[in-house]
């Protein structure tokens, strides 16, 4: 047999072996994930969620949520809008804590919305099935028509469209400046802090000067959209720092909320629950007790892995199982894939180990 034929045979056998190994690994990896949720979850109503109907406090006032009106990312042609989960989850936290929520946008009317099927949970479907919430979401107030005096706080929902119509909107700038200086609470999550970048106080200084702020980071942005610097008017982290903010960059795709006086900001969609409850706290109330969602429990495990290591994370998963707390294993898998894509192979293998352990714990008899 010629040398070329030997090399070709060796290559083909190696390639076949690799394909078989990957196929077996893929089958095993898929076995670690839970079954896909049934269609029943999409029928969830607010009345199905005890958090929204039990032990409701008396009316405490109103909070204004603001979403983007922009449906295309600049000249890229890519569709955008506000992130449903960043509105729905905060909306229900505010409501469960005694606040009525109105929804506004720069243009008013029916704003574009982004629904990521992989992120949808019971509260998000409940929002879609809530007639009052949908009436407000599809018939938003134009921000120019809002009476700021009616609200105790304002909350800027994320979504990439916010990068285009929040920063230059003079009505947004006026409301934020007035609220901050009068002590009213201002919240913003993910790309929502774009609403803050051009706000000037009465003393002529930027609102952001020396403020501890979080938002979607450059690392998160560029991982998802490598050409983000050319698609967006600016990278949000860069602009916040340019305006004098003390930027807090948390771990990629994990919860990170910063509170500086009456200004509360969150890094990404996974920060929404805590941010909304931090706003309630800043308004002077103890947030209503809430059972954490499976997504939040997974994010907690990921945070433990980052801060305390593999063994502590494994113990935390076991403790969750012993307390009958559900955890979204798919989030662990997604972070494992992200780690592999970033060539953090050690972290990726650790996450696969945690995923396997989480499956074992979930299968233990209760």
SVG drawing of the C-alpha trace seen along z (x, -y; Angstrom):
<svg xmlns="http://www.w3.org/2000/svg" viewBox="-58 -74 63 76">
<polyline fill="none" stroke="black" stroke-width="0.4" points="0.0,0.0 1.4,-3.4 2.1,-6.1 -0.7,-8.3 -3.2,-5.4 -2.1,-4.8 -2.5,-8.4 -5.9,-8.6 -7.1,-5.4 -5.8,-6.7 -7.5,-10.1 -10.8,-8.5 -10.7,-6.1 -9.9,-9.0 -12.7,-11.1 -15.2,-8.2 -14.1,-7.7 -14.5,-11.4 -18.0,-11.4 -19.0,-8.4 -17.5,-9.9 -19.3,-13.2 -22.6,-11.4 -22.4,-9.4 -21.5,-12.5 -24.3,-14.4 -26.8,-11.7 -25.5,-11.5 -25.5,-15.3 -29.1,-15.5 -30.0,-12.8 -28.9,-15.2 -31.6,-17.8 -35.2,-17.7 -38.0,-16.9 -39.3,-19.9 -42.1,-21.7 -45.7,-20.8 -47.8,-23.3 -49.9,-23.7 -47.4,-26.3 -48.4,-28.6 -51.9,-28.7 -50.8,-30.1 -53.0,-32.8 -52.1,-35.3 -54.7,-33.6 -52.6,-30.4 -49.7,-32.0 -50.1,-32.3 -47.6,-35.2 -49.9,-37.3 -53.2,-36.6 -52.3,-35.8 -51.7,-38.4 -51.8,-41.4 -51.0,-44.7 -53.2,-47.8 -52.7,-50.1 -49.4,-52.0 -49.3,-54.1 -48.2,-53.7 -44.9,-52.8 -44.3,-53.8 -42.5,-51.2 -40.9,-52.5 -40.2,-50.3 -38.6,-51.1 -40.5,-51.9 -37.6,-50.9 -38.1,-47.8 -34.9,-47.6 -31.2,-47.9 -30.0,-50.8 -29.1,-50.1 -28.4,-46.4 -32.0,-45.3 -32.0,-43.1 -35.3,-43.2 -35.4,-44.4 -37.8,-45.7 -38.2,-45.4 -37.5,-42.2 -40.8,-40.7 -39.2,-39.0 -37.7,-42.2 -41.2,-43.8 -43.4,-40.9 -41.3,-39.9 -40.9,-43.5 -44.6,-44.2 -45.7,-41.4 -43.2,-42.2 -44.5,-45.8 -48.1,-44.6 -47.7,-41.9 -46.2,-44.6 -49.2,-47.0 -48.2,-49.2 -50.3,-49.7 -48.1,-49.7 -48.6,-51.8 -46.5,-51.4 -45.1,-54.1 -42.8,-54.3 -41.2,-57.1 -43.8,-56.9 -46.8,-55.4 -49.1,-52.8 -48.1,-49.2 -44.3,-48.8 -42.3,-45.9 -41.6,-43.1 -38.9,-40.3 -40.1,-37.0 -37.3,-34.4 -39.0,-31.0 -36.1,-29.6 -36.5,-32.2 -40.2,-32.0 -41.6,-30.9 -45.0,-30.9 -44.9,-34.6 -44.1,-35.5 -47.0,-33.5 -49.3,-34.8 -48.4,-38.3 -49.3,-37.3 -52.6,-35.9 -53.5,-38.9 -56.0,-41.0 -55.2,-44.2 -51.4,-43.8 -51.8,-43.2 -54.1,-46.2 -51.4,-48.3 -48.6,-46.7 -50.2,-47.2 -51.6,-50.7 -48.6,-52.4 -48.7,-56.0 -46.4,-58.3 -43.8,-59.4 -44.5,-63.0 -48.1,-62.6 -47.3,-61.1 -47.9,-63.1 -44.8,-62.4 -46.5,-63.4 -48.7,-60.3 -45.8,-57.9 -43.6,-57.0 -41.0,-55.4 -39.9,-54.8 -38.5,-51.6 -36.7,-51.4 -37.1,-48.0 -34.2,-46.6 -34.1,-45.4 -31.6,-46.5 -34.1,-49.0 -33.6,-51.2 -30.1,-52.0 -31.7,-54.0 -34.6,-55.9 -33.9,-56.3 -30.7,-58.4 -31.9,-61.4 -35.5,-61.6 -35.9,-64.9 -39.0,-63.8 -37.1,-60.8 -34.2,-63.1 -36.6,-65.6 -38.4,-62.9 -35.3,-61.1 -33.6,-64.4 -36.7,-65.5 -37.2,-62.1 -33.6,-61.8 -33.4,-65.3 -36.7,-64.9 -35.8,-61.5 -38.1,-59.3 -36.9,-55.9 -35.3,-55.2 -34.7,-51.6 -33.2,-50.3 -32.1,-46.9 -29.9,-45.5 -30.0,-48.1 -32.5,-50.2 -29.7,-52.3 -29.3,-53.9 -32.1,-56.2 -29.6,-57.7 -26.6,-58.5 -27.7,-62.1 -29.4,-63.1 -28.1,-66.4 -28.9,-67.7 -29.8,-71.3 -26.1,-71.8 -25.0,-71.0 -23.4,-67.7 -24.2,-64.4 -26.5,-62.3 -24.1,-59.4 -21.0,-61.2 -19.6,-59.0 -22.7,-56.8 -22.3,-53.0 -24.1,-51.7 -24.5,-48.3 -25.9,-47.5 -25.3,-45.0 -21.6,-44.8 -19.3,-45.1 -18.3,-41.5 -21.9,-40.3 -22.8,-42.5 -19.8,-41.5 -20.2,-37.8 -23.8,-38.0 -23.1,-40.5 -19.4,-40.7 -20.1,-43.9 -22.1,-45.6 -19.8,-48.6 -20.8,-49.4 -24.5,-48.5 -25.3,-50.5 -24.7,-54.3 -22.3,-53.3 -21.5,-50.4 -23.5,-51.0 -20.8,-50.2 -18.4,-52.6 -20.9,-55.4 -21.8,-55.1 -18.1,-55.2 -17.6,-58.2 -20.3,-60.0 -18.5,-59.4 -20.2,-56.3 -18.4,-53.8 -19.3,-50.8 -19.9,-47.4 -19.2,-44.5 -20.5,-41.3 -19.9,-37.8 -21.1,-37.3 -24.8,-36.5 -25.2,-36.3 -27.3,-38.5 -25.7,-41.8 -27.7,-44.7 -26.3,-48.0 -28.0,-50.5 -26.8,-54.0 -29.3,-56.0 -32.5,-56.1 -30.9,-54.8 -31.1,-51.0 -29.6,-49.3 -29.2,-45.7 -26.7,-44.1 -28.9,-41.7 -32.3,-39.9 -31.3,-37.6 -31.1,-40.7 -34.8,-41.7 -36.3,-40.0 -33.8,-41.4 -33.8,-44.8 -37.6,-45.1 -37.5,-44.0 -34.6,-46.4 -36.8,-49.2 -39.6,-48.2 -37.1,-48.3 -35.9,-51.7 -39.6,-52.9 -39.6,-52.0 -41.3,-48.6 -40.2,-45.1 -40.7,-43.1 -43.3,-40.4 -41.9,-36.9 -41.5,-35.1 -40.5,-31.5 -37.5,-31.8 -38.0,-30.5 -36.0,-27.6 -34.1,-30.1 -33.0,-32.0 -31.9,-28.9 -29.8,-27.9 -28.2,-31.4 -27.5,-31.1 -25.6,-27.8 -23.6,-29.5 -22.8,-32.3 -21.6,-29.8 -19.4,-28.1 -17.8,-31.4 -17.3,-32.6 -16.8,-29.4 -15.9,-26.6 -17.2,-23.2 -17.6,-21.5 -19.6,-24.3 -21.8,-24.3 -22.4,-20.6 -23.4,-20.9 -25.8,-23.8 -27.5,-21.6 -27.9,-18.8 -29.4,-21.3 -31.9,-22.6 -33.0,-19.0 -33.4,-18.3 -35.6,-21.4 -37.7,-20.5 -36.5,-23.5 -36.6,-23.3 -33.6,-24.3 -33.5,-25.0 -30.8,-22.5 -31.0,-24.0 -29.4,-27.2 -26.5,-25.2 -26.1,-23.5 -26.2,-26.8 -23.5,-28.2 -21.5,-25.1 -21.8,-25.6 -20.8,-29.3 -17.8,-28.4 -16.7,-25.9 -17.2,-28.5 -14.8,-30.8 -12.3,-27.9 -12.9,-27.8 -12.8,-24.0 -12.2,-23.4 -15.3,-25.5 -17.3,-23.7 -16.4,-20.3 -17.3,-21.5 -20.7,-22.6 -21.3,-19.3 -20.4,-17.6 -22.9,-19.9 -25.5,-19.1 -25.1,-15.4 -25.3,-15.9 -28.4,-18.0 -30.1,-15.2 -29.2,-12.7 -30.5,-14.8 -33.8,-15.5 -34.3,-11.7 -34.0,-10.9 -37.2,-9.8 -38.9,-12.6"/>
</svg>
